[in-house]
Amino acid sequence: MDELAPEILLAAYPDPIRAAGDRLRDIVRRTIPGALEAVRPGWHLIGYRVPHGRRAPYFGFISPEPIHIHLGFEYGALLHDPDGVLGGAGLRRVRFFTFRHPDEVDETVVVPFVRDAARVASLSRGERLALALDRDA
């Protein structure tokens, strides 16, 4: 089965969403060189893995919808977010940004979260648990 290209997934959405998706893809790929990008058709999103030794942990995603697009992080609850800019506070683990237009994407805000998301995903399960306990303390 052929993999679906991210451009094909994004082509089904309105111009502002597609343009925001293209911008977010560019930011993720420049921030995490070598990140593995793949469309997950069942979830209607573009997923990202970070090569780390023999593993390639899943760290984030771009999820388009007709009226907005999300840049999300698998272990977002463990990310440093003192200003509370990430959405999804009611979710157990995932956190995300939501954009309606490419002009809303502020690279200076997004890049540190992308970098931290890849770092946290690369930790061992025990290291993530310790990080969670530290955050709760």
C-alpha positions in Angstrom: 0.0 0.0 0.0 1.4 3.4 -1.0 1.8 6.0 1.7 -0.4 9.1 1.4 1.7 12.3 1.0 1.2 15.1 3.5 0.5 17.4 0.5 -2.4 15.2 -0.6 -3.9 15.1 2.9 -3.7 19.0 3.2 -5.0 19.5 -0.3 -8.5 18.6 0.9 -8.7 21.6 3.2 -9.3 25.3 2.7 -6.4 27.5 1.6 -5.7 29.1 5.0 -5.6 25.6 6.7 -3.4 24.1 3.9 -1.0 27.1 4.1 -0.8 26.9 7.9 -0.2 23.1 7.6 2.7 23.8 5.1 4.2 26.3 7.5 3.9 24.0 10.4 5.5 21.1 8.5 8.4 23.3 7.5 8.9 24.4 11.1 8.9 20.9 12.5 11.3 19.6 9.8 13.7 22.5 10.3 13.5 22.2 14.1 14.0 18.4 14.3 16.2 17.5 11.3 15.7 13.9 10.4 12.2 13.7 12.0 10.2 11.0 10.4 7.0 12.4 8.8 4.1 10.2 7.9 0.4 10.6 7.2 -1.8 8.5 9.5 -4.9 8.3 7.3 -7.2 6.7 9.9 -6.5 9.6 12.2 -6.5 12.3 9.4 -3.2 13.7 10.6 0.5 14.0 9.9 2.5 12.3 12.6 6.1 12.9 13.6 8.7 10.5 15.1 12.2 11.4 16.3 15.0 8.9 15.6 16.6 8.0 18.9 19.0 5.0 18.8 17.0 2.0 17.7 13.7 3.7 18.6 11.7 6.4 16.8 9.3 7.7 19.4 6.2 9.5 18.3 6.4 13.1 19.5 3.8 15.2 17.6 1.3 15.7 14.9 -0.4 18.2 12.6 -4.1 17.7 12.5 -6.1 19.7 10.0 -9.8 20.3 10.3 -12.0 22.5 8.0 -12.0 25.6 10.3 -8.6 25.2 12.1 -5.4 23.1 12.3 -3.7 21.7 15.4 0.0 21.3 16.1 0.0 18.7 18.9 2.4 17.0 21.1 2.0 13.4 22.3 3.6 14.1 25.8 2.4 17.7 25.9 1.3 17.6 29.5 5.0 17.1 30.4 6.2 20.2 28.4 7.3 23.4 30.1 4.3 25.7 29.5 4.4 28.3 32.3 2.2 30.8 30.3 -0.4 28.1 29.5 -0.3 28.7 25.8 -1.1 25.1 24.9 -4.6 23.8 24.6 -5.9 20.5 25.9 -5.5 21.1 29.6 -8.4 18.7 30.2 -6.7 15.9 28.4 -4.5 13.3 30.1 -1.4 13.6 28.0 -1.7 15.5 24.7 -1.5 19.3 24.4 -1.7 21.4 21.2 -1.8 24.7 19.5 -4.7 25.7 17.3 -4.4 28.0 14.3 -7.0 29.3 11.9 -4.6 31.1 9.5 -0.9 30.7 8.7 -0.3 34.3 10.0 -1.2 33.1 13.5 1.8 30.7 13.5 4.5 32.4 15.5 7.7 30.4 15.0 9.4 31.9 18.0 6.6 30.5 20.2 6.2 27.1 18.4 9.9 26.1 18.0 10.7 25.6 21.7 7.7 23.4 22.1 8.6 21.3 19.1 12.1 20.9 20.4 11.0 20.0 23.9 8.4 17.6 22.6 11.0 15.6 20.7 13.3 15.6 23.8 10.5 14.4 26.1 9.4 11.7 23.7 13.0 10.4 23.5 13.2 9.9 27.3 12.7 6.4 28.7 9.3 5.6 30.3 10.9 5.9 33.7 12.4 9.3 32.9 9.0 10.6 31.7 7.4 9.3 34.9 10.1 11.2 37.0 9.4 14.3 35.0 5.7 14.0 35.6 6.3 13.5 39.3 8.5 16.6 39.4 5.8 18.6 37.7 3.2 17.5 40.2 5.4 18.3 43.2 
